[in-house]
Amino acid sequence: MTQIQPMLKRLAATLEELLKLAAIGWVRLVVNALPILLAIIRRRLPGLCRERLRRDSARKCMPVHAKVYRRPDPLIYSQTYLMAQGLAVTWDNPDIRIEQAGMPVSAHALQPDTEYTIIARVWNGATDAPAVHLPVRFTVFGFGIGTGGTVLGETHVNLGVKGSATCPAFASMAWRTPPNPGHYCIQALLVWADDANPLNNLGQTNTDVQPLNSPRARFNLMVGNPGRARRTIRLVADGYRLPARARCPDKPDDDPASRRRQMLARHGMARHPVPEGWQVDIEPVELTLAGGEERPVLVTLTAPTDDFTGRATVNVNGFAYGHADEHEDGTPIGGVTLHAEGHGHG
């Protein structure tokens, strides 16, 4: 027993020395490794923080359901949009008119250097989203198709939802005609960034009236290429006029394909030829123009008889071909509505 106790004391002392050495070794290891650990932490910490913030943000975000988020659909009678759907149009725009002293005046009989007011009627296709302080931009063009214009200015309207007391809204802009007489095209553009359908925001009124002269009426206009690339512009005539408004059905047709068939049956381009007996000559009927280039075109309407009485209406529409994107061939670029008047004088 006396011999075992000293052995246990020596064993305990040895273990104590080993523990001290191990502790010193661990301390040295940590001290030596500390710069490496700090460098790793410095590299990884920003990424870890960003990931944590991302996860926290994702947990805090509330997704907006489509049934909650609503967008307005400001619109105007837009010829280029309707033509792209295969529908015939008139350039005597029902949503744009010109007034003087509060009275409507004819857009083709404007006096030079005279003050007028342009009024655009603006609609909303949405029943649950108004367009507050909607910008409406007015531009004036020379009489023609695809030509350049001058911006008159911009005004604003508060457009209510479809069916409300503030739909349609009316935007007005004062305009003094140039000192030289001429015919002009008025364009109204609705500027709304979050639009449910931004393609129906541009409308134009572009008309001219000429008397028949044994038995022809001649119209001079400019045709331009509004694009940048060289394109061929083809001019196509038809006799479309706005029909009387159809009565709203008792039960709306909810089938888009059925509604489209009905629209094409009533307003399709192929269903509205030039008025019977009339002859339309366009010289030239096709032009190849560089970007921004414009050339004169002569359109002659010939009545069926020398003593024609009344008014005939012909639309001349421009389509651009040969664009860099082949899918845009046949792109509508504009048009004019021409009225020939006869008084039976022979």
Secondary structure, DSSP 8 states (H G I E B T S, - for coil): -TTHHHHHHHHHHHHHHHHHHHHHHHHHHHHHHHHHHHHHHHHHHHHHHHHHHHHHHHHH-----TTT-----EE---HHHHHHTTB---SS-TTEEEEETTEEE-TTS--TT-EEEEEEEEEE--SS--EEEEEEEEEEEESEES--EEEEEEEEEEE--TTSTT-SEEEEEEEE--SS---EEEEEEE--TT-S-GGG-EEEE-EEEEE-BTTEEEEEEEEE--SSS-EEEEEEEE-----------SS----HHHHHHHHHHHHBGGG--S-TT-EEEEESSEEEE-TT-EEEEEEEEE-SSTT-EEEEEEEEEEEEE--SSGGGTTEEEEEEEEEEEEES--
